Amino acid sequence: MLGGCVTIPGGRDPAEALAVLSTLKQRYEFPVRSKLDPSQPAIYVRPAEFETIVSVIGVTTPAEQDKVIAILREVRATIAAKSILVDFYPEERLETSTDHTGTGHTYRVYRGDPRTVRIK
């Protein structure tokens, strides 16, 4: 039975997520840089089964969030085949965990309650 496979994003989903990310980075000047890659803004996009999920760090005022949402609405109308879910987080923090081999793995942790908007 392959019931669990229905949640796997399709073949075009990564390309769509990349197009959403690229357009958003071109059209909005993000105030916070990524802690893992300071040359990039702190915005992360990943494909999901029914939507593209966008996480934005450091855009905290409603007026600035509305600018991002307006861009994403245009992207949804012209580029994205699936709805877009955007989460606005006030802060990003990096944490390192160690597995049983002693190897450290650094990963992102979003801090604070996000404002979530679904763009259908």
Buried (B, 14 or more C-beta within 10 A) or exposed (E): EEEEEEEEBEEEBBEBBEBBBEBBBEBBEBEBBBBEEEEEBBBBBBBBEEBBBBBBBBBBEEEBBEBBBEBBBBBBEEBBEBEBBBBBBBBBEEEEEEEEEEEEEEEBEBEEEBBEBEBE
